[in-house]
Amino acid sequence: MSSRMNVSLSKELRKKYGIRSFRISRGDMVEITGGTRKGEGGKVVFVDTRRRTVIIDGISISKADGKQTEFPVSHSRLKIIRLDGTRKDRMEKLRIKTEARHLKFEAPEPIQPEKPESVEAQEEKPAESSDQTHEHKMETETVVNEPSDNETAPGEAVKESDGEENDRQN
């Protein structure tokens, strides 16, 4: 059995490059076309040519003990929706195949790592000065000590029952 794992291309990529399938590689964006995870997708993290499966970022299953583990997907149930254009040897192969079909070759753009939402949210907000941040932390970490039976809280007047006050004055 060959170690090559060709995967179907999306309709847009088929039209653009004139080929039906291409070898899958780490960094490609894929979509699952069959099985219980149909419609889900993500970036390829690992290609296992021996088992003919692919590990996709964000696709995992829960084990019986509650831990999350990666979910291997068969290459036959995938569709490449975006090629990673960082490897020159791979792009040369794609160029040769495209030009053999008398189409103009346009190299795909390298896939940029996505920023986490928290980073984007921080960029939009104006940065707080370190003094303001420190003061805010101090406010949230302040612990209120409750008075014990013998002590009174600051600002609290000592109250005694009326009967006891009269007895002491006499």
ChimeraX commands (.cxc) that place a marker at each C-alpha (Angstrom):
marker #1 position 0.00,0.00,0.00 radius 0.5
marker #1 position 1.29,3.44,-0.91 radius 0.5
marker #1 position 2.06,6.01,1.76 radius 0.5
marker #1 position 0.49,8.76,-0.36 radius 0.5
marker #1 position -2.73,10.10,1.01 radius 0.5
marker #1 position -4.52,12.13,-1.61 radius 0.5
marker #1 position -7.58,13.97,-0.38 radius 0.5
marker #1 position -10.41,15.52,-2.39 radius 0.5
marker #1 position -10.27,19.26,-2.98 radius 0.5
marker #1 position -13.18,21.66,-2.45 radius 0.5
marker #1 position -15.07,22.82,-5.55 radius 0.5
marker #1 position -13.29,26.20,-5.50 radius 0.5
marker #1 position -9.84,24.58,-5.38 radius 0.5
marker #1 position -10.78,22.09,-8.11 radius 0.5
marker #1 position -11.79,24.93,-10.38 radius 0.5
marker #1 position -8.68,26.99,-9.53 radius 0.5
marker #1 position -6.07,24.24,-10.00 radius 0.5
marker #1 position -7.85,21.86,-12.40 radius 0.5
marker #1 position -7.25,18.80,-10.22 radius 0.5
marker #1 position -9.64,16.67,-8.19 radius 0.5
marker #1 position -7.36,15.66,-5.31 radius 0.5
marker #1 position -3.98,16.48,-3.82 radius 0.5
marker #1 position -1.70,15.03,-1.15 radius 0.5
marker #1 position -2.66,16.19,2.33 radius 0.5
marker #1 position -0.05,17.86,4.50 radius 0.5
marker #1 position 0.26,19.41,7.94 radius 0.5
marker #1 position -1.07,22.96,7.87 radius 0.5
marker #1 position -3.90,22.41,5.35 radius 0.5
marker #1 position -7.42,23.43,6.32 radius 0.5
marker #1 position -9.86,20.54,5.96 radius 0.5
marker #1 position -13.54,19.75,6.41 radius 0.5
marker #1 position -14.95,16.37,7.42 radius 0.5
marker #1 position -17.33,15.04,4.75 radius 0.5
marker #1 position -18.69,11.92,6.43 radius 0.5
marker #1 position -19.32,10.22,9.74 radius 0.5
marker #1 position -20.52,11.59,13.05 radius 0.5
marker #1 position -18.29,14.68,12.75 radius 0.5
marker #1 position -19.55,15.67,9.28 radius 0.5
marker #1 position -19.30,19.42,8.65 radius 0.5
marker #1 position -16.65,20.05,11.29 radius 0.5
marker #1 position -13.13,21.00,10.30 radius 0.5
marker #1 position -9.90,22.72,11.16 radius 0.5
marker #1 position -6.19,22.80,10.58 radius 0.5
marker #1 position -4.29,19.53,10.05 radius 0.5
marker #1 position -1.92,18.92,12.97 radius 0.5
marker #1 position -0.57,15.47,12.09 radius 0.5
marker #1 position -0.80,13.06,9.15 radius 0.5
marker #1 position -0.41,9.36,10.06 radius 0.5
marker #1 position 0.45,7.63,6.77 radius 0.5
marker #1 position 0.71,4.20,8.41 radius 0.5
marker #1 position -2.85,4.25,9.76 radius 0.5
marker #1 position -4.03,6.53,6.91 radius 0.5
marker #1 position -5.61,8.95,9.38 radius 0.5
marker #1 position -5.33,12.67,10.07 radius 0.5
marker #1 position -5.39,14.57,13.38 radius 0.5
marker #1 position -7.24,17.90,13.14 radius 0.5
marker #1 position -6.87,20.79,15.57 radius 0.5
marker #1 position -10.05,21.21,17.61 radius 0.5
marker #1 position -11.49,17.77,16.83 radius 0.5
marker #1 position -11.34,15.61,19.97 radius 0.5
marker #1 position -13.41,13.08,21.89 radius 0.5
marker #1 position -14.06,12.60,25.59 radius 0.5
marker #1 position -12.76,9.42,27.16 radius 0.5
marker #1 position -14.54,7.52,29.93 radius 0.5
marker #1 position -12.40,9.19,32.59 radius 0.5
marker #1 position -13.41,12.65,31.27 radius 0.5
marker #1 position -10.12,13.50,29.55 radius 0.5
marker #1 position -10.12,14.91,26.01 radius 0.5
marker #1 position -8.06,13.06,23.39 radius 0.5
marker #1 position -7.41,13.68,19.71 radius 0.5
marker #1 position -9.81,12.08,17.25 radius 0.5
marker #1 position -8.14,10.48,14.20 radius 0.5
marker #1 position -10.16,10.93,10.99 radius 0.5
marker #1 position -9.73,8.75,7.91 radius 0.5
marker #1 position -8.30,10.64,4.94 radius 0.5
marker #1 position -11.16,9.33,2.79 radius 0.5
marker #1 position -13.65,11.36,4.86 radius 0.5
marker #1 position -11.89,14.68,4.35 radius 0.5
marker #1 position -11.99,17.53,1.89 radius 0.5
marker #1 position -9.22,20.14,1.63 radius 0.5
marker #1 position -10.74,23.62,1.72 radius 0.5
marker #1 position -7.47,25.57,1.85 radius 0.5
marker #1 position -3.95,24.51,0.95 radius 0.5
marker #1 position -0.95,25.56,3.01 radius 0.5
marker #1 position 1.52,27.28,0.68 radius 0.5
marker #1 position 4.60,27.34,2.90 radius 0.5
marker #1 position 6.43,24.30,1.43 radius 0.5
marker #1 position 8.13,25.10,-1.87 radius 0.5
marker #1 position 8.39,21.49,-3.10 radius 0.5
marker #1 position 4.67,21.00,-2.62 radius 0.5
marker #1 position 3.81,24.25,-4.40 radius 0.5
marker #1 position 6.06,23.26,-7.31 radius 0.5
marker #1 position 4.16,19.96,-7.65 radius 0.5
marker #1 position 0.86,21.87,-7.61 radius 0.5
marker #1 position 2.17,24.33,-10.22 radius 0.5
marker #1 position 3.22,21.49,-12.56 radius 0.5
marker #1 position -0.18,19.79,-12.28 radius 0.5
marker #1 position -2.06,23.07,-12.83 radius 0.5
marker #1 position -0.01,24.15,-15.86 radius 0.5
marker #1 position -0.39,20.67,-17.41 radius 0.5
marker #1 position -4.12,21.43,-17.58 radius 0.5
marker #1 position -3.40,24.77,-19.30 radius 0.5
marker #1 position -4.50,26.85,-16.31 radius 0.5
marker #1 position -2.73,29.82,-14.77 radius 0.5
marker #1 position -1.11,28.90,-11.46 radius 0.5
marker #1 position -1.70,31.11,-8.43 radius 0.5
marker #1 position 0.15,30.02,-5.31 radius 0.5
marker #1 position -2.02,29.81,-2.20 radius 0.5
marker #1 position -1.18,32.15,0.66 radius 0.5
marker #1 position 0.42,30.63,3.75 radius 0.5
marker #1 position -2.11,29.97,6.49 radius 0.5
marker #1 position -1.46,32.33,9.39 radius 0.5
marker #1 position -1.94,31.08,12.93 radius 0.5
marker #1 position -5.20,32.36,14.35 radius 0.5
marker #1 position -5.06,34.76,17.28 radius 0.5
marker #1 position -6.95,33.75,20.39 radius 0.5
marker #1 position -10.02,35.89,21.08 radius 0.5
marker #1 position -8.50,37.26,24.28 radius 0.5
marker #1 position -5.57,38.77,22.35 radius 0.5
marker #1 position -7.92,40.45,19.86 radius 0.5
marker #1 position -10.06,41.81,22.70 radius 0.5
marker #1 position -6.98,43.28,24.40 radius 0.5
marker #1 position -5.89,45.01,21.20 radius 0.5
marker #1 position -9.26,46.74,20.87 radius 0.5
marker #1 position -9.32,48.01,24.47 radius 0.5
marker #1 position -7.01,50.87,25.46 radius 0.5
marker #1 position -4.23,49.63,27.70 radius 0.5
marker #1 position -4.62,50.45,31.37 radius 0.5
marker #1 position -1.69,51.93,33.20 radius 0.5
marker #1 position 0.09,49.61,35.61 radius 0.5
marker #1 position -1.03,51.77,38.57 radius 0.5
marker #1 position -4.70,51.38,37.68 radius 0.5
marker #1 position -4.31,47.65,37.20 radius 0.5
marker #1 position -2.54,47.31,40.55 radius 0.5
marker #1 position -5.23,49.35,42.34 radius 0.5
marker #1 position -7.95,47.21,40.76 radius 0.5
marker #1 position -6.23,44.04,41.94 radius 0.5
marker #1 position -5.91,45.45,45.44 radius 0.5
marker #1 position -9.62,46.27,45.53 radius 0.5
marker #1 position -10.64,42.80,44.45 radius 0.5
marker #1 position -8.23,41.04,46.82 radius 0.5
marker #1 position -9.17,43.01,49.96 radius 0.5
marker #1 position -10.29,40.65,52.68 radius 0.5
marker #1 position -12.75,41.90,55.23 radius 0.5
marker #1 position -12.02,40.64,58.71 radius 0.5
marker #1 position -15.21,40.08,60.58 radius 0.5
marker #1 position -15.13,41.15,64.21 radius 0.5
marker #1 position -15.21,38.43,66.83 radius 0.5
marker #1 position -17.60,38.58,69.76 radius 0.5
marker #1 position -15.16,40.65,71.85 radius 0.5
marker #1 position -14.24,43.15,69.11 radius 0.5
marker #1 position -16.23,45.75,67.24 radius 0.5
marker #1 position -15.88,46.70,63.63 radius 0.5
marker #1 position -14.31,50.11,62.94 radius 0.5
marker #1 position -16.87,52.89,63.11 radius 0.5
marker #1 position -19.36,50.72,64.95 radius 0.5
marker #1 position -20.57,52.11,68.27 radius 0.5
marker #1 position -20.66,49.90,71.29 radius 0.5
marker #1 position -24.24,49.33,72.28 radius 0.5
marker #1 position -25.34,47.94,75.54 radius 0.5
marker #1 position -28.82,47.16,76.65 radius 0.5
marker #1 position -30.68,49.94,78.50 radius 0.5
marker #1 position -30.97,47.90,81.65 radius 0.5
marker #1 position -27.24,47.35,81.91 radius 0.5
marker #1 position -26.50,51.10,81.40 radius 0.5
marker #1 position -28.81,52.01,84.25 radius 0.5
marker #1 position -27.27,49.42,86.53 radius 0.5
marker #1 position -23.74,50.75,85.87 radius 0.5
marker #1 position -24.70,54.34,86.45 radius 0.5
marker #1 position -26.19,53.53,89.81 radius 0.5
marker link #1:1,2 radius 0.2
marker link #1:2,3 radius 0.2
marker link #1:3,4 radius 0.2
marker link #1:4,5 radius 0.2
marker link #1:5,6 radius 0.2
marker link #1:6,7 radius 0.2
marker link #1:7,8 radius 0.2
marker link #1:8,9 radius 0.2
marker link #1:9,10 radius 0.2
marker link #1:10,11 radius 0.2
marker link #1:11,12 radius 0.2
marker link #1:12,13 radius 0.2
marker link #1:13,14 radius 0.2
marker link #1:14,15 radius 0.2
marker link #1:15,16 radius 0.2
marker link #1:16,17 radius 0.2
marker link #1:17,18 radius 0.2
marker link #1:18,19 radius 0.2
marker link #1:19,20 radius 0.2
marker link #1:20,21 radius 0.2
marker link #1:21,22 radius 0.2
marker link #1:22,23 radius 0.2
marker link #1:23,24 radius 0.2
marker link #1:24,25 radius 0.2
marker link #1:25,26 radius 0.2
marker link #1:26,27 radius 0.2
marker link #1:27,28 radius 0.2
marker link #1:28,29 radius 0.2
marker link #1:29,30 radius 0.2
marker link #1:30,31 radius 0.2
marker link #1:31,32 radius 0.2
marker link #1:32,33 radius 0.2
marker link #1:33,34 radius 0.2
marker link #1:34,35 radius 0.2
marker link #1:35,36 radius 0.2
marker link #1:36,37 radius 0.2
marker link #1:37,38 radius 0.2
marker link #1:38,39 radius 0.2
marker link #1:39,40 radius 0.2
marker link #1:40,41 radius 0.2
marker link #1:41,42 radius 0.2
marker link #1:42,43 radius 0.2
marker link #1:43,44 radius 0.2
marker link #1:44,45 radius 0.2
marker link #1:45,46 radius 0.2
marker link #1:46,47 radius 0.2
marker link #1:47,48 radius 0.2
marker link #1:48,49 radius 0.2
marker link #1:49,50 radius 0.2
marker link #1:50,51 radius 0.2
marker link #1:51,52 radius 0.2
marker link #1:52,53 radius 0.2
marker link #1:53,54 radius 0.2
marker link #1:54,55 radius 0.2
marker link #1:55,56 radius 0.2
marker link #1:56,57 radius 0.2
marker link #1:57,58 radius 0.2
marker link #1:58,59 radius 0.2
marker link #1:59,60 radius 0.2
marker link #1:60,61 radius 0.2
marker link #1:61,62 radius 0.2
marker link #1:62,63 radius 0.2
marker link #1:63,64 radius 0.2
marker link #1:64,65 radius 0.2
marker link #1:65,66 radius 0.2
marker link #1:66,67 radius 0.2
marker link #1:67,68 radius 0.2
marker link #1:68,69 radius 0.2
marker link #1:69,70 radius 0.2
marker link #1:70,71 radius 0.2
marker link #1:71,72 radius 0.2
marker link #1:72,73 radius 0.2
marker link #1:73,74 radius 0.2
marker link #1:74,75 radius 0.2
marker link #1:75,76 radius 0.2
marker link #1:76,77 radius 0.2
marker link #1:77,78 radius 0.2
marker link #1:78,79 radius 0.2
marker link #1:79,80 radius 0.2
marker link #1:80,81 radius 0.2
marker link #1:81,82 radius 0.2
marker link #1:82,83 radius 0.2
marker link #1:83,84 radius 0.2
marker link #1:84,85 radius 0.2
marker link #1:85,86 radius 0.2
marker link #1:86,87 radius 0.2
marker link #1:87,88 radius 0.2
marker link #1:88,89 radius 0.2
marker link #1:89,90 radius 0.2
marker link #1:90,91 radius 0.2
marker link #1:91,92 radius 0.2
marker link #1:92,93 radius 0.2
marker link #1:93,94 radius 0.2
marker link #1:94,95 radius 0.2
marker link #1:95,96 radius 0.2
marker link #1:96,97 radius 0.2
marker link #1:97,98 radius 0.2
marker link #1:98,99 radius 0.2
marker link #1:99,100 radius 0.2
marker link #1:100,101 radius 0.2
marker link #1:101,102 radius 0.2
marker link #1:102,103 radius 0.2
marker link #1:103,104 radius 0.2
marker link #1:104,105 radius 0.2
marker link #1:105,106 radius 0.2
marker link #1:106,107 radius 0.2
marker link #1:107,108 radius 0.2
marker link #1:108,109 radius 0.2
marker link #1:109,110 radius 0.2
marker link #1:110,111 radius 0.2
marker link #1:111,112 radius 0.2
marker link #1:112,113 radius 0.2
marker link #1:113,114 radius 0.2
marker link #1:114,115 radius 0.2
marker link #1:115,116 radius 0.2
marker link #1:116,117 radius 0.2
marker link #1:117,118 radius 0.2
marker link #1:118,119 radius 0.2
marker link #1:119,120 radius 0.2
marker link #1:120,121 radius 0.2
marker link #1:121,122 radius 0.2
marker link #1:122,123 radius 0.2
marker link #1:123,124 radius 0.2
marker link #1:124,125 radius 0.2
marker link #1:125,126 radius 0.2
marker link #1:126,127 radius 0.2
marker link #1:127,128 radius 0.2
marker link #1:128,129 radius 0.2
marker link #1:129,130 radius 0.2
marker link #1:130,131 radius 0.2
marker link #1:131,132 radius 0.2
marker link #1:132,133 radius 0.2
marker link #1:133,134 radius 0.2
marker link #1:134,135 radius 0.2
marker link #1:135,136 radius 0.2
marker link #1:136,137 radius 0.2
marker link #1:137,138 radius 0.2
marker link #1:138,139 radius 0.2
marker link #1:139,140 radius 0.2
marker link #1:140,141 radius 0.2
marker link #1:141,142 radius 0.2
marker link #1:142,143 radius 0.2
marker link #1:143,144 radius 0.2
marker link #1:144,145 radius 0.2
marker link #1:145,146 radius 0.2
marker link #1:146,147 radius 0.2
marker link #1:147,148 radius 0.2
marker link #1:148,149 radius 0.2
marker link #1:149,150 radius 0.2
marker link #1:150,151 radius 0.2
marker link #1:151,152 radius 0.2
marker link #1:152,153 radius 0.2
marker link #1:153,154 radius 0.2
marker link #1:154,155 radius 0.2
marker link #1:155,156 radius 0.2
marker link #1:156,157 radius 0.2
marker link #1:157,158 radius 0.2
marker link #1:158,159 radius 0.2
marker link #1:159,160 radius 0.2
marker link #1:160,161 radius 0.2
marker link #1:161,162 radius 0.2
marker link #1:162,163 radius 0.2
marker link #1:163,164 radius 0.2
marker link #1:164,165 radius 0.2
marker link #1:165,166 radius 0.2
marker link #1:166,167 radius 0.2
marker link #1:167,168 radius 0.2
marker link #1:168,169 radius 0.2
marker link #1:169,170 radius 0.2
view
